[in-house]
Amino acid sequence: MNTAVERQAASQQAAEHIDILIVGAGISGIDAAYHVRKHLPNRSIALLETQDTFGGTWNTHKYPGIRSDSDLYTFGFKWKPWVDAPIATSDKIIRYLDEALDENDLRQYIRYQHKVIKSSWSSEDKLWTVVVEDLSSGETKHFTTDFLWMCQGYYKHEEPYTPQWPGMDQYQGRIVHPQQWPEDLDYSDMNVLVIGSGATAATLVPAMAGKCKHITMLQRSPTYFAPNPNSNELADTLRTLDIPEEWTHEIVRKKILLDQEEITRRSFEEPEALKAELLDAAREFLGPDFDIDKHFTPKYRPWQQRLAFIPDGDLFTGIAQGLATVVTDEIETFTKDGLRTKSGEELKADLIVTATGFNLLVLGGIEFDVDGKPVDLADTVTYRGMMFTGVPNLAWVFGYFRASWTLRADLISELLMRMFTHMDAIGATVVTPELRPQDSNMQIKPWIDADNFNPGYLTRGLHLMPKQGDVEPWVFSQDYWSEKDIFPAADLEDGALRYT
C-alpha cells in the first residue's frame, strides 16, 4: 500500500474517544492533567501537543538568557515546590516541568506533534469531534471527547510580530526576531541593536552585553523596570531551619502574593508614589547623571503595561558598565548599515533583533462550530473568563497579566473539578454558559479595559477576543486577589450555566 493510500485509510478509521481532551502540554496543560488525574481518576485524558516535546514557550523560545519574568514560587505549580532562585532560566523551568510529569505519571498521556485543526460540537451526540493532523506522519486523525480543555497559550509560535519599517530591504546585516532565534548564531564579533524594551529585550540585552562588541536597546517609549535581588530571603531562612520544602513553597508563595497585591493596589491608588520608587531604584544603578526622565520614565502609570522584573538589576548594570546603551526614539528608516531614527541619529549594527512582541492567536486559531454553525468567539461573552456563551463543554485557560499565569490556571482547574463533580451529582453531561434574563441590560465590554491593561499585542488583537460583562459571573477582572476568593465560592446553580 502506498503512503497516500495508507494516510487515507488512517483518516477514515473510527475516532478515538477521550473523556477530557486537553490541548497543549505547556504549564497550563500539565496543570490541567494533574487536577484531572487527582480528582477524577476514572476519566480518560489525553494532551494534544503540536510541538515534539512539552513545555510550550519554554521549549520554542531559544534566544539568549531566556527566563521567566514572574517568580517561580507563583509561576510554578501550587502542588509542586520550587527550590531554586525566584527568576529562572528556561532550562530550569523545563527541568521542573519534566519532574512534574514523572512524579505524577503524566507523560503517558501526551500525544506529540498532534495539531488540532477543527473541532465540531454535536448536540445530538453530546460530543466534540476533533480533527487532528499528526505532523510526524501526515495522517489526519479524529478524536471525540466529552469536554475540550484549551491550554495552548495565546500567540502564534510560528509567526512573531515584526513591524515593516521603511528601508528594511536595503539593510545588509541580519534581522532576527527572538521567537525565531537561530541556535547557531554567533554574535560575538557583532554590534547588536535590539528594538523594543519589554520583558524580552530586558532579558536579551544583559544576556548579550559583554559577549558582543556592543549592544544597544532602541525603544520608542520607556518601560517600567523593577530591579530586585534574584533570591528570596524568607525562603533561605526557612531552609536554614530545615522547614519541609512543601511548607516553604506555600509560605513564600503567600508572602510574595501579599507583596504583589500591595504593589497592584498602589499602582491604582498611589501611582505617583510607586512611580517615584521605581525611578529611584533605577537611579541607584545608573547614577545621578543618567537621563532617567528620557529613557526610563513611561507615559503610563505603573502596571498599565507589564512591569518588567530585572533580577539583580542586570539590565541597568550593563548600561552603567558601558556594555549596553539605551536610545529612546522612533525609527525613520533602515539603512544599509543599520537604521536612522526620526531625530537623525544613525545607529549602525551587524545584527538587528526585533523584540517587538507577538501575534495574538485566540484558541490556537482552531476552527470551531456548534451543530454546524461556525463559532466567532468575538461574538461571545465569557463566563469567568474561561467559558463562552453558547459553546458547550469547552474551557479556555487565559492567565494573569499582573500576577503569574499559573495562578489562574490553578483556579480554573479547581473550579472545573468542582463543576464536573456537580454535573455527576445531578446527572448532567453538558454545561453551556448562557446569559440570564437579569443580564439583558448588562453592559457588554471589551475583553480587557485599555485603562486597566493595554500592551500592544492585546490592543492589536482585541477585535478577535471574546467580550466581558459588568456583573458576575461575566466579569474578566484580571485580578487574582479577588478571583482567589470568588472562584472557590462560585455558585454553580446561579442560572449562568445550563446543564443538560
C-alpha positions as CSV (number, residue, x, y, z in Angstrom):
1,M,0.0,0.0,0.0
2,N,1.4,3.4,-1.0
3,T,1.8,6.2,1.5
4,A,-1.1,8.2,0.2
5,V,-3.5,5.3,0.5
6,E,-2.2,4.5,4.0
7,R,-2.9,8.0,5.1
8,Q,-6.4,8.0,3.6
9,A,-7.2,4.7,5.3
10,A,-5.9,6.0,8.6
11,S,-8.1,9.2,8.3
12,Q,-11.1,7.0,7.8
13,Q,-10.6,5.0,10.9
14,A,-13.1,5.4,13.8
15,A,-12.4,8.3,16.1
16,E,-10.7,7.6,19.4
17,H,-12.8,8.7,22.3
18,I,-11.2,10.6,25.2
19,D,-13.3,11.8,28.2
20,I,-11.4,15.1,28.7
21,L,-9.2,16.2,25.8
22,I,-6.6,18.8,26.8
23,V,-5.0,20.9,24.0
24,G,-1.4,21.9,24.9
25,A,1.4,20.3,27.0
26,G,2.8,23.5,28.4
27,I,2.5,24.6,32.0
28,S,-1.3,25.1,31.8
29,G,-1.9,21.7,30.1
30,I,0.3,19.9,32.7
31,D,-1.6,21.6,35.5
32,A,-5.0,20.5,33.9
33,A,-3.8,16.9,33.6
34,Y,-2.6,16.9,37.2
35,H,-6.0,18.0,38.5
36,V,-8.0,15.5,36.4
37,R,-5.8,12.6,37.4
38,K,-6.0,13.6,41.1
39,H,-9.7,14.4,41.3
40,L,-11.3,12.4,38.5
41,P,-9.1,9.3,38.1
42,N,-11.8,7.4,36.2
43,R,-11.9,9.9,33.4
44,S,-9.6,9.2,30.4
45,I,-7.4,12.1,29.3
46,A,-5.0,13.0,26.5
47,L,-2.9,16.1,25.9
48,L,-2.5,17.0,22.2
49,E,0.7,19.0,21.7
50,T,1.8,20.5,18.4
51,Q,5.5,20.6,19.3
52,D,7.7,17.5,19.6
53,T,8.1,17.9,23.3
54,F,6.4,19.5,26.3
55,G,7.0,23.0,27.8
56,G,5.3,25.4,25.3
57,T,7.1,28.7,25.3
58,W,10.0,27.3,27.3
59,N,10.7,24.9,24.5
60,T,10.0,27.1,21.5
61,H,12.0,30.2,22.6
62,K,15.8,29.8,22.2
63,Y,17.1,33.4,22.5
64,P,20.0,34.2,24.8
65,G,19.2,34.4,28.5
66,I,15.5,33.4,28.2
67,R,14.0,33.4,31.6
68,S,10.7,33.8,33.5
69,D,9.5,37.4,34.2
70,S,7.4,36.0,37.1
71,D,8.8,34.4,40.2
72,L,8.6,30.6,40.2
73,Y,7.0,30.4,43.6
74,T,3.8,31.7,42.0
75,F,4.5,30.8,38.3
76,G,5.3,27.3,39.4
77,F,2.5,24.9,40.4
78,K,0.7,25.2,43.7
79,W,1.2,21.5,44.1
80,K,4.9,21.2,43.4
81,P,7.5,23.1,45.4
82,W,10.0,25.4,43.7
83,V,13.5,25.1,45.2
84,D,15.7,27.4,43.1
85,A,16.1,31.2,42.6
86,P,12.8,33.0,42.1
87,I,13.6,34.1,38.5
88,A,14.6,31.0,36.5
89,T,16.1,30.3,33.1
90,S,14.2,28.2,30.6
91,D,16.3,25.1,31.2
92,K,15.4,25.1,34.9
93,I,11.8,25.6,34.1
94,I,11.8,22.7,31.7
95,R,13.5,20.5,34.3
96,Y,10.8,21.4,36.8
97,L,8.1,20.5,34.3
98,D,9.9,17.3,33.5
99,E,9.9,16.4,37.2
100,A,6.2,17.2,37.5
101,L,5.4,14.8,34.6
102,D,7.4,12.0,36.1
103,E,6.3,12.5,39.7
104,N,2.7,12.4,38.7
105,D,2.9,9.8,35.9
106,L,1.5,12.2,33.3
107,R,4.0,11.7,30.5
108,Q,2.0,8.7,29.1
109,Y,-1.0,11.0,28.2
110,I,0.8,13.4,25.9
111,R,0.5,12.9,22.1
112,Y,3.3,15.0,20.5
113,Q,3.1,16.6,17.0
114,H,-0.7,16.4,17.1
115,K,-2.0,19.7,15.7
116,V,-5.7,20.4,16.2
117,I,-7.3,21.7,13.0
118,K,-11.0,21.8,13.7
119,S,-13.5,21.0,16.5
120,S,-17.2,20.4,15.9
121,W,-19.9,20.0,18.6
122,S,-22.9,17.8,18.1
123,S,-25.8,18.5,20.5
124,E,-27.4,15.2,19.3
125,D,-24.3,13.2,20.3
126,K,-23.2,15.5,23.1
127,L,-19.7,15.3,21.9
128,W,-16.9,17.3,20.3
129,T,-15.3,15.8,17.2
130,V,-11.7,17.0,16.9
131,V,-9.8,16.8,13.6
132,V,-6.1,16.5,14.2
133,E,-3.1,16.4,11.9
134,D,-0.3,14.1,13.0
135,L,2.7,16.1,12.0
136,S,5.1,13.1,12.3
137,S,3.2,11.0,9.7
138,G,1.0,13.5,7.9
139,E,-2.1,11.4,8.9
140,T,-5.4,13.0,9.7
141,K,-6.8,11.7,13.0
142,H,-10.2,12.1,14.7
143,F,-11.0,12.2,18.4
144,T,-14.3,12.5,20.1
145,T,-14.4,14.0,23.6
146,D,-17.0,14.9,26.2
147,F,-15.1,18.0,27.2
148,L,-12.4,20.1,25.5
149,W,-9.9,22.0,27.7
150,M,-7.9,24.6,25.7
151,C,-4.4,25.1,27.2
152,Q,-2.4,26.1,24.1
153,G,-1.4,29.6,25.0
154,Y,-2.4,32.8,23.2
155,Y,0.1,33.7,20.5
156,K,1.4,32.3,17.2
157,H,4.6,30.4,18.0
158,E,5.5,30.2,14.3
159,E,4.7,33.8,13.3
160,P,6.1,36.6,15.5
161,Y,5.1,40.2,15.2
162,T,7.6,42.3,13.3
163,P,6.5,45.8,12.1
164,Q,7.5,46.6,8.5
165,W,9.7,49.7,8.7
166,P,10.9,51.7,5.6
167,G,14.1,50.6,4.1
168,M,14.3,47.1,5.6
169,D,15.1,45.7,2.2
170,Q,18.3,47.8,1.9
171,Y,19.8,46.7,5.3
172,Q,22.8,44.4,4.6
173,G,23.1,43.0,8.1
174,R,21.0,40.3,9.7
175,I,17.5,40.7,11.2
176,V,16.3,38.2,13.8
177,H,13.1,38.0,15.9
178,P,13.8,36.4,19.3
179,Q,10.9,34.0,18.7
180,Q,12.9,32.6,15.8
181,W,16.4,32.7,17.2
182,P,18.9,30.6,15.2
183,E,20.7,28.2,17.6
184,D,24.0,28.6,15.6
185,L,24.0,32.4,15.6
186,D,27.5,33.7,16.6
187,Y,27.2,37.4,17.6
188,S,30.5,37.6,19.4
189,D,32.1,40.0,16.9
190,M,28.9,42.0,16.2
191,N,27.4,45.3,17.1
192,V,23.9,44.4,18.1
193,L,20.8,46.6,18.0
194,V,17.7,45.4,19.9
195,I,14.4,47.1,19.0
196,G,12.0,47.0,21.9
197,S,12.1,47.4,25.7
198,G,9.7,44.8,27.1
199,A,10.5,41.7,29.0
200,T,12.2,40.0,26.1
201,A,14.5,43.0,25.4
202,A,15.2,43.2,29.2
203,T,16.4,39.6,29.0
204,L,18.3,39.8,25.8
205,V,20.3,42.9,26.5
206,P,22.0,41.8,29.7
207,A,22.5,38.3,28.4
208,M,24.3,39.5,25.3
209,A,26.1,42.5,26.9
210,G,29.8,41.8,27.2
211,K,29.5,38.9,24.8
212,C,29.3,41.0,21.7
213,K,31.1,44.1,20.6
214,H,28.3,46.4,21.9
215,I,24.6,46.2,22.3
216,T,22.0,49.0,22.0
217,M,18.4,48.9,23.1
218,L,16.2,51.2,20.9
219,Q,12.8,51.9,22.4
220,R,10.0,54.0,21.1
221,S,8.9,54.7,24.6
222,P,10.2,53.7,28.1
223,T,9.1,50.7,30.2
224,Y,8.9,50.4,34.0
225,F,11.6,48.1,35.3
226,A,11.7,46.6,38.8
227,P,15.3,45.6,39.9
228,N,15.4,43.2,42.8
229,P,17.8,40.5,44.0
230,N,17.2,37.1,42.4
231,S,16.8,35.4,45.8
232,N,14.2,35.2,48.5
233,E,15.3,35.9,52.0
234,L,12.3,34.2,53.6
235,A,12.9,31.0,51.6
236,D,16.6,31.0,52.5
237,T,15.7,31.4,56.2
238,L,13.1,28.7,56.2
239,R,15.5,26.3,54.5
240,T,18.2,27.1,57.1
241,L,15.6,26.0,59.7
242,D,15.0,22.7,57.8
243,I,11.4,23.5,57.2
244,P,9.9,21.0,54.7
245,E,10.0,22.3,51.1
246,E,6.2,21.9,50.7
247,W,5.8,24.3,53.7
248,T,8.5,26.7,52.5
249,H,6.9,26.8,49.0
250,E,3.4,27.6,50.4
251,I,4.7,30.2,52.9
252,V,6.9,32.0,50.4
253,R,4.2,31.9,47.8
254,K,1.7,33.5,50.2
255,K,4.2,36.2,51.2
256,I,5.0,37.0,47.5
257,L,1.3,37.3,46.7
258,L,0.8,39.6,49.6
259,D,3.6,41.8,48.4
260,Q,2.3,41.8,44.8
261,E,-1.2,42.6,46.0
262,E,0.2,45.7,47.7
263,I,2.1,46.8,44.5
264,T,-1.0,46.3,42.4
265,R,-3.1,48.3,44.9
266,R,-0.6,51.1,44.9
267,S,-0.5,51.2,41.1
268,F,-4.1,52.2,41.1
269,E,-4.3,54.2,44.4
270,E,-0.8,55.7,44.7
271,P,0.6,55.6,41.1
272,E,2.9,58.6,41.5
273,A,4.5,57.4,44.7
274,L,5.1,53.9,43.2
275,K,6.4,55.5,40.1
276,A,8.9,57.6,42.1
277,E,10.1,54.5,43.9
278,L,10.7,52.6,40.6
279,L,12.6,55.6,39.2
280,D,14.7,55.9,42.3
281,A,15.6,52.2,42.1
282,A,16.9,52.9,38.5
283,R,18.9,55.8,39.6
284,E,20.7,53.7,42.2
285,F,22.1,51.6,39.4
286,L,22.5,54.2,36.7
287,G,23.8,57.2,38.8
288,P,22.6,60.8,39.1
289,D,23.8,61.9,35.7
290,F,21.9,59.4,33.7
291,D,18.8,60.7,31.9
292,I,16.1,58.7,33.7
293,D,13.4,61.1,32.6
294,K,14.0,60.3,28.9
295,H,14.9,56.7,29.0
296,F,13.1,55.1,31.9
297,T,10.0,57.2,32.7
298,P,7.0,55.8,30.9
299,K,3.9,57.9,30.0
300,Y,1.5,55.4,31.5
301,R,1.1,54.5,35.2
302,P,2.8,51.5,36.7
303,W,1.2,48.2,35.8
304,Q,-0.9,49.6,32.9
305,Q,1.5,47.5,31.0
306,R,3.5,44.7,32.4
307,L,6.1,45.7,35.0
308,A,9.3,44.0,33.9
309,F,11.3,42.4,36.7
310,I,15.1,42.5,36.2
311,P,17.0,40.2,38.5
312,D,19.8,41.8,40.3
313,G,19.2,44.9,38.2
314,D,21.2,43.2,35.4
315,L,19.9,45.5,32.6
316,F,20.8,48.6,34.5
317,T,24.2,47.1,35.4
318,G,25.1,46.5,31.7
319,I,24.2,50.1,30.9
320,A,26.1,51.5,33.8
321,Q,29.2,49.5,32.9
322,G,29.2,50.8,29.3
323,L,28.4,47.4,27.8
324,A,25.0,48.4,26.7
325,T,23.3,51.7,25.5
326,V,19.7,52.7,25.5
327,V,18.3,55.0,22.9
328,T,14.7,56.4,23.1
329,D,13.5,57.5,19.7
330,E,11.4,56.3,16.7
331,I,12.6,54.7,13.6
332,E,12.6,56.8,10.4
333,T,14.2,54.2,8.1
334,F,16.5,51.3,7.9
335,T,19.8,52.0,6.1
336,K,22.5,49.8,4.5
337,D,24.4,49.7,7.8
338,G,21.7,49.9,10.4
339,L,18.9,52.4,10.8
340,R,18.2,56.1,11.3
341,T,16.0,57.5,13.9
342,K,13.5,60.3,13.5
343,S,15.8,62.7,15.4
344,G,18.5,61.9,12.8
345,E,20.8,59.6,14.8
346,E,22.5,56.9,12.8
347,L,22.6,53.5,14.6
348,K,25.0,51.1,13.0
349,A,24.5,47.3,13.6
350,D,25.7,44.0,12.2
351,L,22.6,42.3,13.8
352,I,19.2,43.8,14.5
353,V,16.9,42.0,16.9
354,T,13.2,42.8,16.7
355,A,12.0,42.2,20.2
356,T,8.7,43.7,19.1
357,G,6.2,41.2,20.6
358,F,4.0,38.5,19.1
359,N,0.7,38.0,17.3
360,L,-2.3,37.1,19.3
361,L,-3.8,33.7,18.5
362,V,-7.2,33.0,20.1
363,L,-7.7,29.3,20.9
364,G,-4.9,28.3,18.7
365,G,-6.6,29.5,15.5
366,I,-8.7,26.3,15.5
367,E,-12.0,26.3,13.7
368,F,-14.9,25.7,16.0
369,D,-18.6,25.0,15.1
370,V,-21.6,24.1,17.2
371,D,-24.1,22.0,15.3
372,G,-22.6,23.1,12.0
373,K,-22.7,26.8,12.8
374,P,-19.2,28.4,12.9
375,V,-18.3,30.0,16.3
376,D,-17.0,33.5,16.3
377,L,-15.5,34.0,19.7
378,A,-15.7,37.7,19.4
379,D,-19.5,37.4,19.5
380,T,-19.4,35.5,22.8
381,V,-19.3,36.7,26.4
382,T,-17.0,34.7,28.7
383,Y,-18.2,33.0,31.9
384,R,-15.5,33.9,34.4
385,G,-13.0,34.4,31.6
386,M,-12.9,30.7,31.0
387,M,-16.0,29.5,29.0
388,F,-18.0,31.1,26.2
389,T,-21.8,31.7,25.9
390,G,-23.4,29.3,23.6
391,V,-20.4,27.0,23.4
392,P,-20.9,23.7,25.3
393,N,-18.3,21.8,27.2
394,L,-15.4,24.0,26.3
395,A,-13.0,25.7,28.7
396,W,-10.1,28.1,28.0
397,V,-7.1,28.9,30.2
398,F,-6.1,32.5,30.0
399,G,-3.9,33.6,32.9
400,Y,-3.0,36.8,34.6
401,F,-1.0,39.8,33.4
402,R,-0.2,41.4,36.8
403,A,0.3,38.0,38.5
404,S,1.7,34.7,37.4
405,W,-0.2,32.9,34.6
406,T,-0.3,29.7,36.5
407,L,-2.3,31.2,39.4
408,R,-5.3,31.5,37.1
409,A,-4.7,28.1,35.5
410,D,-4.9,26.6,39.1
411,L,-8.1,28.5,39.9
412,I,-9.7,27.4,36.6
413,S,-8.7,23.7,37.2
414,E,-10.1,23.7,40.7
415,L,-13.4,25.3,39.5
416,L,-13.7,22.8,36.7
417,M,-13.1,19.9,39.1
418,R,-16.0,21.2,41.2
419,M,-18.1,21.7,38.1
420,F,-17.5,18.1,36.9
421,T,-18.4,16.7,40.3
422,H,-21.6,18.8,40.4
423,M,-22.6,17.6,37.0
424,D,-22.1,14.0,38.0
425,A,-24.2,14.6,41.1
426,I,-27.2,16.0,39.1
427,G,-26.8,13.6,36.2
428,A,-25.7,16.2,33.6
429,T,-23.2,15.6,30.8
430,V,-23.4,19.0,29.1
431,V,-22.7,22.5,30.5
432,T,-23.3,25.7,28.4
433,P,-22.9,29.3,29.6
434,E,-25.8,31.5,28.7
435,L,-26.9,35.0,29.6
436,R,-29.7,35.1,32.1
437,P,-32.8,37.3,31.9
438,Q,-31.3,39.6,34.6
439,D,-28.3,40.1,32.3
440,S,-30.4,41.5,29.4
441,N,-29.4,45.1,30.3
442,M,-25.8,44.2,31.2
443,Q,-23.1,46.4,29.6
444,I,-21.1,44.4,27.1
445,K,-17.4,45.4,27.3
446,P,-14.1,44.6,25.6
447,W,-12.2,41.6,26.9
448,I,-9.7,44.0,28.6
449,D,-10.3,47.6,29.5
450,A,-7.5,49.7,28.0
451,D,-7.3,51.8,31.1
452,N,-6.6,48.7,33.0
453,F,-4.0,47.0,30.8
454,N,-3.0,47.9,27.2
455,P,0.0,46.1,25.8
456,G,0.5,46.3,22.1
457,Y,-0.2,42.7,21.2
458,L,-3.5,42.8,23.0
459,T,-4.5,46.1,21.5
460,R,-3.7,44.8,18.0
461,G,-5.8,41.7,18.5
462,L,-8.6,42.9,20.8
463,H,-11.2,42.6,18.0
464,L,-10.6,38.8,17.9
465,M,-11.2,38.3,21.6
466,P,-14.5,37.5,23.4
467,K,-16.4,40.1,25.4
468,Q,-17.0,40.5,29.1
469,G,-19.9,42.0,31.1
470,D,-20.1,44.3,34.0
471,V,-21.7,41.9,36.5
472,E,-20.6,38.5,37.8
473,P,-20.1,35.9,36.5
474,W,-19.3,37.7,33.2
475,V,-16.5,39.9,34.5
476,F,-12.9,39.2,33.5
477,S,-11.2,41.3,36.1
478,Q,-7.6,40.1,35.7
479,D,-7.4,40.4,39.5
480,Y,-6.1,37.3,41.2
481,W,-6.7,38.7,44.7
482,S,-10.4,38.9,44.1
483,E,-10.7,35.8,42.0
484,K,-8.9,33.6,44.6
485,D,-12.0,34.2,46.8
486,I,-14.7,34.4,44.1
487,F,-13.8,31.2,42.2
488,P,-13.9,28.8,45.2
489,A,-17.2,30.3,46.3
490,A,-18.8,30.5,42.8
491,D,-22.4,29.4,42.7
492,L,-22.7,26.7,40.0
493,E,-26.5,27.0,40.1
494,D,-26.9,30.8,39.6
495,G,-28.5,30.3,36.2
496,A,-25.5,31.3,34.2
497,L,-24.7,27.6,33.4
498,R,-27.3,25.5,31.6
499,Y,-26.9,21.8,32.4
500,T,-28.4,19.0,30.2
